Amino acid sequence: MLPQNVERRYVVRFLLVLAVLSVGLLLLIALRSNTLTGSTLDASDSPQSVCHQLRRALRGNTTTADEWRSRLLPQVYQKEGLLPSNSRLVFSIFMPSSGYGLCNVRSFILDGLILAALVGADVVLQTAETLDRPGSDPIAHQLEGYYDVEHLRAEWKRFCPSMVLYHDRRSEGSSGPLLEELEQQRGALVVRHSTYVEVGSTRTDQDAVVNNVEKRLSEMDAGIRGLLTATERPHAKRKKHAPTAYFVMNVRKLFLWDWLLPGEDASLGELHRTIGASLRTPAFITRVAARVVDYLAALGQESGNGPRFCSAHLRSEPDMVQLAGNFANGTALTDRFIEAAVAAGTKQCGLLYVAAGTQVDLERFFALAPVHGIRVVTLGLLNKTTTLLTETARWSYSQMAALEYEILAASHKFFGASASSFSWNLAIRRYFAHSTDILPLRDIMQPWEQIPYDDAHSQLFTGMHPDSSPRDRKKSEGVKGS
């Protein structure tokens, strides 16, 4: 049985890895080594490439590859003499070391790739700071422990043929290219800038005038120019004679892009799907998840309800209660989830897989659900009664979170906690996986209602008392929406 504070798995200091932005931050849903080239720019970034589509969508309706190359930062810097012609511009993008869960980390990885694609830079993939447990395998401390990096690299090589995805150190990835190895390469020059370049918010839903993409990229450009100018003289001789020079810029961007919420433009849906699918869970985790899903489907079949199960993400641990107050009330969430399962009917939700939650809330779930003909299953119960999880014995808590994410994603209907970005991410991933029509997500979200998100496949609930709507609570406390 996992420890009582198991949900800290989701509030990881494990930072691996675009989110859509929930009520603060709704998240994006739901890979071979790049070949190094002499220049960050490449004519193969054609008008048909995903990178070019991104630039058109976020930076304007410029149509030709030649026009775009004239606007991409490395080309501009090379033309102005700030970078030598044999150089590459590499972004190392900061991620917070605490307070961000699994899905937010995923979002920061994809967000960084999009930022680099917009300006023609390469990217250093983020490190994997995991919420560990004793005896975890070494891979638990690498990005490959949580995401299929080989698939990610292959997809982005296809999206943006000129872009390279690096690891920084050998300890952070099993395959290259690695900046650490480039530093040891005879004649190569790797210049690491210690100062951060800030990139402001592009949340146009908050301020469409101030938070526009070109304004923020212009601010970033000014910051990079200052750093390049400062390092030009010390490295002038080496830059001139190095076969290739790599200029690594630390970029801090704490606000995620809002392009993933189609808003008024539903045409971004396919681009959204394509980029989101590039970052997927690795096979060794999805393999275990598939066994669990098959087992749960068989239980549903045996009970006469068909090969299906529903799921719930009970995010009621003390850290979330401290952050979200009654929005994360475990007693209220348990009641809401059971009511929703009963409303769906036992033919759909006679079997309910429950993830996260405190031990007290889970025990209450186990006590109340059978009264309504609902059978409850948890990861802890499966660990006690089956051999399905044998190979997870040396997984970190964060890897177990990735496993539960895949199980919840495969359920017939999902119930989540609106205070959790993990729940938001799942609901939106499921929406894009099941929907053929791309409705603007803002049309199906009601952030200040009792059910902030409600579609045919998922519902998110607050932990508020049914007689007190979040909107009323917000007004009474004088809280401004974000």
Secondary structure, 3 states (H helix, E strand, C coil): CCCCCHHHHCCCCCCCCCCCCHHHHCCCCCCCCCCCCCCCCCCCCCCCCHHHHHHHHHHCCCCCHHHHHCCCHHHHHHHHCCCCCCEEEEEEECCCCCCCCHHHHHHHHHHHHHHHHHHCCEEECCCCCCCCCCCCCHHHHCHHHCCCHHHHHHHHHHHCCCCCEEECCHHHCCCCCEHHHHHCCCCCEEEEEEEEEECCCCCCCCCCCCCCHHHHHHHHHHHHHHHHHHHHCCCHHHHHHCCCEEEEEEEECCCCCCCCCCCCCHHHHHHHHHHHHCCCCCHHHHHHHHHHHHHHHHHHHHCCCCCCCEEEECCCCHHHHHHHHHHHCHHHHHHHHHHHHHHHCHHHHCEEEEECCCHHHHHHHHHHHHHHCCEEECHHHHHHHCCCCHHHCCCCHHHHHHHHHHHHHCCCCEEEECCCHHHHHHHHHHHHHHCCCCCCHHHHECCCCCCCEECCCEEEECCCCCCCCHHHHHHHHCCCCC
